[in-house]
Amino acid sequence: MSGRDPSLEQKRIDMLTAVGHCITSWSSVEINLICIFRDVSGTDGLADALLTEPRGFSTRLSMIDQAVQFRLAKTSHLDDWQLLCKHASGLSSLRNQVAHATMLNYNNACVLQPYFGSTAAQPYLSIDDVKSRVLQFHELASCLDWFHSTVIAPLPSPLHLGPEPDLLARLRSRRA
């Protein structure tokens, strides 16, 4: 590592670690959505076959949304699902900014440039921005897990995942 600033190298490693956490946190969101789709469609094999074809998240989310809306039609849970689905759609763009970014050295800091060279310049993302997204993705994954085990395929009482997540209450309040 001759000629390289050790502190900058550590910043690079820290950013790469944060990006890894961010991408794997988003995977938890997608896994929870797949579990929801499996239970509303009634079959593991068919659900998996249907969801492996579309490459884009928005297409998969639309398929999941249609299935859940069909299953929850005329229930009090449909509004909550629509809030969660819309929130997942919005957060997916934040995931894409990280997943399709280039890491740069800017003013002796490692930053991410979303969509480097393929779109108009976007603001740089700091390591704190990436870590914030990890928390948002984790919160959504936890809320989807709660929704799945409470609404879609309720677990017996001792296994229930606890009280309603704060995220769902915040999404409801923004809608009002």
TORDORO-598095 format. One record per residue (C-alpha): z, x, y; chain; residue in three letters; residue number from 0. Coordinates in steps of 0.001 Angstrom, whole numbers. Last residue first. Layout:
[r [Z,X,Y],"A","ALA",NUM] ...
# end
This chain:
[r [6894,-53971,11524],"A","ALA",175] [r [4649,-51502,9699],"A","ARG",174] [r [6636,-48488,10886],"A","ARG",173] [r [9844,-50089,9557],"A","SER",172] [r [8296,-50635,6113],"A","ARG",171] [r [7197,-46990,5900],"A","LEU",170] [r [10712,-45849,6850],"A","ARG",169] [r [12337,-48086,4193],"A","ALA",168] [r [9923,-46769,1554],"A","LEU",167] [r [10638,-43173,2513],"A","LEU",166] [r [14406,-43745,2304],"A","ASP",165] [r [14083,-44364,-1428],"A","PRO",164] [r [15529,-47550,-2951],"A","GLU",163] [r [18720,-46902,-4810],"A","PRO",162] [r [19013,-45212,-8171],"A","GLY",161] [r [16564,-43960,-10756],"A","LEU",160] [r [17397,-46527,-13418],"A","HIS",159] [r [18344,-44952,-16749],"A","LEU",158] [r [21629,-46854,-17115],"A","PRO",157] [r [19850,-50081,-16066],"A","SER",156] [r [16976,-50022,-18569],"A","PRO",155] [r [13761,-48612,-17089],"A","LEU",154] [r [11327,-50842,-15271],"A","PRO",153] [r [7639,-50181,-15937],"A","ALA",152] [r [5762,-51123,-12750],"A","ILE",151] [r [8609,-52077,-10410],"A","VAL",150] [r [11649,-49847,-10931],"A","THR",149] [r [10347,-46940,-12999],"A","SER",148] [r [6996,-46791,-11209],"A","HIS",147] [r [8459,-47381,-7750],"A","PHE",146] [r [11097,-44668,-8321],"A","TRP",145] [r [8453,-42210,-9526],"A","ASP",144] [r [6286,-43120,-6530],"A","LEU",143] [r [9273,-42466,-4234],"A","CYS",142] [r [9963,-39115,-5868],"A","SER",141] [r [6299,-38092,-5554],"A","ALA",140] [r [6291,-39196,-1894],"A","LEU",139] [r [9426,-37168,-1115],"A","GLU",138] [r [8030,-34126,-2907],"A","HIS",137] [r [4791,-34413,-957],"A","PHE",136] [r [6650,-34655,2359],"A","GLN",135] [r [8926,-31723,1477],"A","LEU",134] [r [5985,-29543,442],"A","VAL",133] [r [4206,-30587,3625],"A","ARG",132] [r [7100,-29256,5693],"A","SER",131] [r [6885,-25967,3799],"A","LYS",130] [r [3216,-25659,4773],"A","VAL",129] [r [3954,-26318,8442],"A","ASP",128] [r [6846,-23822,8292],"A","ASP",127] [r [4478,-21201,6851],"A","ILE",126] [r [2321,-21741,9898],"A","SER",125] [r [-857,-23809,9945],"A","LEU",124] [r [-3508,-22861,12495],"A","TYR",123] [r [-5001,-25644,14572],"A","PRO",122] [r [-8431,-26754,13380],"A","GLN",121] [r [-11722,-25213,14461],"A","ALA",120] [r [-14716,-27480,13932],"A","ALA",119] [r [-15756,-27644,10325],"A","THR",118] [r [-16978,-25342,7543],"A","SER",117] [r [-16002,-21945,8915],"A","GLY",116] [r [-12374,-22038,7809],"A","PHE",115] [r [-11549,-25505,6444],"A","TYR",114] [r [-7916,-25179,7507],"A","PRO",113] [r [-6995,-21811,9061],"A","GLN",112] [r [-3749,-20756,7428],"A","LEU",111] [r [-1323,-18399,9126],"A","VAL",110] [r [194,-15042,8287],"A","CYS",109] [r [1905,-13532,11277],"A","ALA",108] [r [1331,-10294,13189],"A","ASN",107] [r [-397,-12109,16058],"A","ASN",106] [r [-2768,-13859,13638],"A","TYR",105] [r [-3347,-12415,10170],"A","ASN",104] [r [-5450,-15011,8375],"A","LEU",103] [r [-5202,-17133,5239],"A","MET",102] [r [-8214,-19336,4630],"A","THR",101] [r [-7736,-23015,4061],"A","ALA",100] [r [-9143,-25516,1586],"A","HIS",99] [r [-5944,-26266,-344],"A","ALA",98] [r [-3803,-26314,2798],"A","VAL",97] [r [-5964,-28661,4855],"A","GLN",96] [r [-6671,-30660,1703],"A","ASN",95] [r [-2974,-31342,1166],"A","ARG",94] [r [-2663,-32671,4712],"A","LEU",93] [r [-5675,-34924,4072],"A","SER",92] [r [-3961,-36186,916],"A","SER",91] [r [-945,-37154,3020],"A","LEU",90] [r [-2861,-39990,4637],"A","GLY",89] [r [-4065,-41412,1331],"A","SER",88] [r [-594,-41167,-145],"A","ALA",87] [r [818,-43074,2851],"A","HIS",86] [r [-1794,-45805,2456],"A","LYS",85] [r [-935,-46133,-1232],"A","CYS",84] [r [2788,-46206,-515],"A","LEU",83] [r [2416,-48918,2120],"A","LEU",82] [r [90,-50945,-137],"A","GLN",81] [r [2580,-50651,-2989],"A","TRP",80] [r [5386,-51935,-778],"A","ASP",79] [r [3303,-54938,266],"A","ASP",78] [r [2456,-55710,-3383],"A","LEU",77] [r [6089,-55692,-4479],"A","HIS",76] [r [6893,-59301,-3527],"A","SER",75] [r [4549,-60497,-6223],"A","THR",74] [r [1419,-62640,-5892],"A","LYS",73] [r [-866,-59894,-7118],"A","ALA",72] [r [1135,-57008,-8605],"A","LEU",71] [r [-1163,-56297,-11572],"A","ARG",70] [r [-4403,-56827,-9663],"A","PHE",69] [r [-3115,-54806,-6706],"A","GLN",68] [r [-2047,-52066,-9122],"A","VAL",67] [r [-5501,-51892,-10713],"A","ALA",66] [r [-7283,-51886,-7344],"A","GLN",65] [r [-4962,-49203,-5982],"A","ASP",64] [r [-5429,-46962,-9018],"A","ILE",63] [r [-9197,-47148,-8653],"A","MET",62] [r [-8961,-46511,-4897],"A","SER",61] [r [-6644,-43565,-5515],"A","LEU",60] [r [-9148,-42069,-7943],"A","ARG",59] [r [-11946,-42464,-5391],"A","THR",58] [r [-9806,-41014,-2583],"A","SER",57] [r [-8799,-38074,-4797],"A","PHE",56] [r [-12385,-36970,-5293],"A","GLY",55] [r [-13764,-35802,-8609],"A","ARG",54] [r [-14125,-39207,-10249],"A","PRO",53] [r [-14530,-38961,-14039],"A","GLU",52] [r [-11048,-37956,-15175],"A","THR",51] [r [-9451,-41194,-13988],"A","LEU",50] [r [-11346,-43523,-16313],"A","LEU",49] [r [-10803,-41434,-19438],"A","ALA",48] [r [-7101,-41016,-18705],"A","ASP",47] [r [-6614,-44723,-18145],"A","ALA",46] [r [-8549,-45559,-21307],"A","LEU",45] [r [-6476,-43199,-23436],"A","GLY",44] [r [-3079,-44151,-22026],"A","ASP",43] [r [-3470,-47914,-22262],"A","THR",42] [r [-2007,-50896,-20455],"A","GLY",41] [r [-3988,-50632,-17233],"A","SER",40] [r [-841,-51128,-15119],"A","VAL",39] [r [1095,-48608,-17182],"A","ASP",38] [r [-1559,-45907,-17218],"A","ARG",37] [r [-2270,-46382,-13503],"A","PHE",36] [r [1397,-45879,-12626],"A","ILE",35] [r [1520,-42738,-14752],"A","CYS",34] [r [-1643,-41470,-13051],"A","ILE",33] [r [-81,-42077,-9630],"A","LEU",32] [r [3015,-40139,-10676],"A","ASN",31] [r [847,-37246,-11861],"A","ILE",30] [r [-1064,-37259,-8567],"A","GLU",29] [r [2115,-37032,-6491],"A","VAL",28] [r [3486,-34290,-8745],"A","SER",27] [r [233,-32376,-8272],"A","SER",26] [r [922,-32496,-4525],"A","TRP",25] [r [4145,-30583,-5108],"A","SER",24] [r [2145,-28046,-7163],"A","THR",23] [r [-243,-27503,-4253],"A","ILE",22] [r [2537,-27114,-1696],"A","CYS",21] [r [4640,-24827,-3866],"A","HIS",20] [r [1643,-22551,-4363],"A","GLY",19] [r [898,-22599,-626],"A","VAL",18] [r [4537,-21674,91],"A","ALA",17] [r [4333,-18758,-2355],"A","THR",16] [r [1088,-17552,-769],"A","LEU",15] [r [2729,-17745,2650],"A","MET",14] [r [5766,-15758,1487],"A","ASP",13] [r [3520,-13121,-113],"A","ILE",12] [r [1541,-12762,3116],"A","ARG",11] [r [4756,-12550,5146],"A","LYS",10] [r [5963,-9819,2772],"A","GLN",9] [r [2723,-7894,3333],"A","GLU",8] [r [3167,-8308,7085],"A","LEU",7] [r [6676,-6853,6818],"A","SER",6] [r [5377,-3940,4746],"A","PRO",5] [r [2740,-3063,7397],"A","ASP",4] [r [-203,-1661,5503],"A","ARG",3] [r [-1428,1937,5889],"A","GLY",2] [r [-542,2910,2346],"A","SER",1] [r [0,0,0],"A","MET",0] 
# end
